[in-house]
Amino acid sequence: MDGALPDRDLAAIGLLQDPVRRALYGHVVASGGEVSRNQAAEAAGVARSLAAFHLDKLVEAGLLEASFRRLGDRRGPGAGRPAKLYRRAAGEVAATLPPRTYETAAHLLAETVEQAGADLELQAAARRAGAEAGRRIAAEAAAALGPAEAAAGPRPAPAVEQVLAARGYEPYPDGAALRLRNCPFANLSAEFPVLVCAMNLCLVEGLLDGLGQDPGRAVMEPASDRCCVAVLSKDNQD
């Protein structure tokens, strides 16, 4: 591997140590689309010029991408200059010390499972792993309750949105559904979509089962701009 790549990734991650850059990056990512300098500045509570400086630094580092587009319906003379808009970069930034190549192993394992026709075995393992994680999270939440709260009755399930966010899915509400903006297995699912998306669904199903208290139901809803799995609330499971 070219030694310059980890250096660049480390530098990009280091940029997010600055609280203003971290807030700007977080706002752009959470928007799920394009954000103007004015919008980012307002969200971060900083001046537009400062926001522009930090946003452009994030573009240079490969964390964001920029484009120019006129906002509004006016065109031609007097329409004003196109606005500079920012969105999350399509690429992936990751760094490990010392360097590891887990993705290579994951691709080899996925290829082997697919060739061996062991899809059902993988799905069962994913559902078990998700359920174990869900039970552990629920137990930790129960242990964190004070004596009075514990005596008050059955504990509520930990918030599904928080649990999925902690696992990198970037959930966001969309009506009665919880959509997942990010697929933690994006590179694998691009190469092995049927295998990995089914595994992902079973993993989330197991996680919800392990949490208990009927937190919702995972369903497959493929889309080009987000994870193929969505979570329907218990009141909207038709």
C-alpha positions as CSV (number, residue, x, y, z in Angstrom):
1,M,0.0,0.0,0.0
2,D,1.2,3.5,-0.8
3,G,2.4,5.1,2.4
4,A,0.9,8.5,1.4
5,L,-2.7,7.2,1.7
6,P,-2.7,6.5,5.4
7,D,-0.9,9.9,5.9
8,R,-3.7,11.7,4.0
9,D,-6.4,9.8,5.9
10,L,-4.7,10.6,9.3
11,A,-4.5,14.3,8.3
12,A,-8.1,14.3,7.3
13,I,-9.3,12.8,10.6
14,G,-7.0,15.2,12.4
15,L,-8.9,18.1,10.9
16,L,-12.0,17.1,12.8
17,Q,-10.4,17.7,16.1
18,D,-11.3,21.3,15.7
19,P,-14.8,21.8,17.2
20,V,-15.9,24.2,14.5
21,R,-14.9,21.9,11.6
22,R,-16.5,19.0,13.4
23,A,-19.7,20.9,13.8
24,L,-19.7,22.0,10.1
25,Y,-18.9,18.5,8.9
26,G,-21.6,17.0,11.2
27,H,-24.2,19.4,9.8
28,V,-23.4,18.7,6.2
29,V,-23.5,14.9,6.8
30,A,-26.8,15.1,8.8
31,S,-28.4,17.1,6.0
32,G,-28.2,14.2,3.6
33,G,-27.6,16.6,0.6
34,E,-26.1,19.9,-0.3
35,V,-25.5,22.7,2.2
36,S,-24.7,26.3,1.5
37,R,-22.1,28.3,3.4
38,N,-24.8,30.4,5.0
39,Q,-26.7,27.3,6.1
40,A,-23.6,25.7,7.6
41,A,-22.5,28.9,9.3
42,E,-25.9,29.4,10.9
43,A,-26.0,25.7,12.1
44,A,-22.5,26.0,13.6
45,G,-23.1,29.5,15.1
46,V,-20.1,31.0,13.3
47,A,-19.5,33.8,10.8
48,R,-20.0,32.9,7.1
49,S,-16.3,33.7,6.3
50,L,-15.1,31.4,9.0
51,A,-17.5,28.7,7.9
52,A,-16.3,29.1,4.3
53,F,-12.6,28.7,5.4
54,H,-13.2,25.5,7.4
55,L,-15.5,24.0,4.8
56,D,-12.9,24.5,2.1
57,K,-10.3,22.9,4.3
58,L,-12.6,19.9,4.6
59,V,-12.9,19.7,0.8
60,E,-9.1,19.8,0.4
61,A,-8.9,16.9,2.8
62,G,-11.4,14.8,0.9
63,L,-14.0,14.8,3.6
64,L,-16.5,17.0,1.7
65,E,-17.2,17.7,-2.0
66,A,-18.1,21.1,-3.4
67,S,-20.2,22.2,-6.4
68,F,-21.6,25.5,-7.7
69,R,-25.3,26.1,-8.4
70,R,-27.6,29.0,-8.5
71,L,-30.2,29.0,-5.8
72,G,-33.8,30.1,-6.6
73,D,-35.5,30.4,-9.9
74,R,-33.9,33.5,-11.3
75,R,-31.6,33.0,-14.3
76,G,-29.6,35.2,-16.7
77,P,-28.3,38.7,-15.9
78,G,-29.0,39.8,-12.4
79,A,-29.5,36.3,-11.1
80,G,-26.3,36.6,-9.0
81,R,-23.3,34.3,-8.7
82,P,-23.8,30.6,-8.2
83,A,-23.6,29.5,-4.6
84,K,-20.9,27.1,-3.4
85,L,-22.6,24.0,-2.0
86,Y,-21.1,21.3,0.1
87,R,-22.0,17.6,0.5
88,R,-20.3,14.6,2.1
89,A,-17.6,13.1,-0.2
90,A,-18.3,9.8,-1.8
91,G,-15.0,8.4,-0.8
92,E,-14.1,6.7,2.5
93,V,-11.6,8.0,5.1
94,A,-10.2,5.4,7.5
95,A,-6.9,4.9,9.4
96,T,-5.6,2.3,11.7
97,L,-2.4,2.2,13.7
98,P,-0.6,-0.1,12.9
99,P,-2.1,-0.5,9.4
100,R,-4.7,-3.3,9.0
101,T,-6.4,-4.7,5.9
102,Y,-9.6,-6.1,7.3
103,E,-11.5,-5.1,4.2
104,T,-9.4,-7.5,2.1
105,A,-10.3,-10.4,4.5
106,A,-14.0,-9.4,4.4
107,H,-14.0,-9.5,0.6
108,L,-12.4,-12.9,0.6
109,L,-14.8,-14.3,3.2
110,A,-17.8,-12.8,1.3
111,E,-16.7,-14.4,-1.9
112,T,-16.2,-17.7,-0.3
113,V,-19.6,-17.7,1.4
114,E,-21.2,-16.7,-1.9
115,Q,-19.4,-19.4,-3.9
116,A,-20.2,-22.0,-1.2
117,G,-23.9,-21.1,-1.2
118,A,-23.8,-20.5,2.6
119,D,-26.1,-17.5,2.5
120,L,-28.6,-19.0,5.0
121,E,-25.8,-19.8,7.5
122,L,-24.5,-16.3,7.2
123,Q,-27.9,-14.8,7.8
124,A,-28.4,-17.0,10.9
125,A,-25.0,-16.0,12.3
126,A,-25.9,-12.3,11.7
127,R,-29.2,-12.6,13.4
128,R,-27.6,-14.3,16.4
129,A,-24.8,-11.6,16.6
130,G,-27.4,-8.8,16.4
131,A,-29.6,-10.4,19.1
132,E,-26.6,-10.8,21.4
133,A,-25.6,-7.2,20.9
134,G,-29.2,-6.1,21.5
135,R,-29.5,-8.0,24.7
136,R,-26.1,-6.7,25.9
137,I,-27.2,-3.1,25.2
138,A,-30.6,-3.6,27.0
139,A,-28.8,-5.2,30.0
140,E,-26.4,-2.2,30.2
141,A,-29.3,0.2,30.0
142,A,-31.1,-1.7,32.8
143,A,-28.0,-1.7,35.0
144,A,-27.7,2.1,34.6
145,L,-31.1,2.6,36.2
146,G,-31.3,3.8,39.8
147,P,-33.1,1.8,42.4
148,A,-36.2,3.9,42.2
149,E,-36.4,3.7,38.4
150,A,-35.8,-0.1,38.5
151,A,-38.6,-0.6,41.0
152,A,-41.0,1.5,39.0
153,G,-41.7,-1.3,36.5
154,P,-40.4,-2.7,33.2
155,R,-37.6,-0.7,31.7
156,P,-38.2,0.9,28.3
157,A,-36.1,-0.3,25.4
158,P,-33.1,1.8,24.6
159,A,-33.9,4.2,21.8
160,V,-33.5,2.4,18.5
161,E,-32.2,5.5,16.8
162,Q,-29.4,5.9,19.3
163,V,-28.4,2.3,19.1
164,L,-28.3,2.4,15.3
165,A,-26.4,5.7,15.3
166,A,-23.7,4.2,17.6
167,R,-23.2,1.4,15.0
168,G,-22.7,3.8,12.1
169,Y,-26.0,3.6,10.4
170,E,-26.8,7.4,10.7
171,P,-30.6,6.9,11.2
172,Y,-33.1,9.7,10.5
173,P,-36.9,9.8,10.9
174,D,-39.0,9.7,7.7
175,G,-42.6,9.7,8.6
176,A,-43.3,6.4,10.5
177,A,-40.1,4.9,9.4
178,L,-36.5,5.2,10.5
179,R,-34.2,5.4,7.4
180,L,-30.5,4.6,7.6
181,R,-28.4,7.2,5.7
182,N,-25.2,5.2,5.9
183,C,-24.4,1.6,5.1
184,P,-21.5,0.4,7.3
185,F,-20.9,-2.3,4.8
186,A,-21.1,-0.1,1.7
187,N,-18.0,-1.4,-0.1
188,L,-18.9,-5.0,0.4
189,S,-22.5,-4.5,-0.5
190,A,-21.5,-2.9,-3.8
191,E,-19.7,-6.1,-4.8
192,F,-21.9,-8.7,-3.1
193,P,-25.3,-6.9,-2.9
194,V,-27.6,-9.9,-2.3
195,L,-25.3,-11.6,0.2
196,V,-24.4,-8.5,2.2
197,C,-27.8,-6.8,2.2
198,A,-29.5,-9.9,3.4
199,M,-26.9,-10.2,6.1
200,N,-27.4,-6.6,7.1
201,L,-31.2,-7.1,7.4
202,C,-30.7,-10.1,9.6
203,L,-28.2,-8.2,11.8
204,V,-30.7,-5.4,12.4
205,E,-33.6,-7.8,12.9
206,G,-31.5,-9.6,15.6
207,L,-30.6,-6.3,17.2
208,L,-34.2,-5.2,17.5
209,D,-35.2,-8.6,18.9
210,G,-32.5,-8.4,21.5
211,L,-33.5,-4.9,22.6
212,G,-37.0,-6.2,23.4
213,Q,-40.1,-4.1,24.2
214,D,-41.1,-4.3,20.5
215,P,-39.0,-1.4,19.2
216,G,-39.9,-1.9,15.6
217,R,-39.5,-4.1,12.6
218,A,-36.6,-4.1,10.1
219,V,-37.6,-4.3,6.4
220,M,-35.7,-4.3,3.1
221,E,-36.2,-1.1,1.2
222,P,-33.3,-0.7,-1.3
223,A,-32.3,2.8,-2.4
224,S,-29.3,4.2,-4.2
225,D,-28.6,6.9,-1.6
226,R,-28.9,5.1,1.7
227,C,-28.8,1.7,3.4
228,C,-31.1,-0.9,2.0
229,V,-32.6,-1.5,5.5
230,A,-35.3,0.6,7.2
231,V,-37.0,0.2,10.5
232,L,-40.8,0.6,10.8
233,S,-42.3,1.7,14.1
234,K,-44.5,-0.9,15.9
235,D,-47.5,1.3,15.0
236,N,-46.7,1.1,11.3
237,Q,-46.0,-2.5,10.4
238,D,-48.6,-3.3,7.8
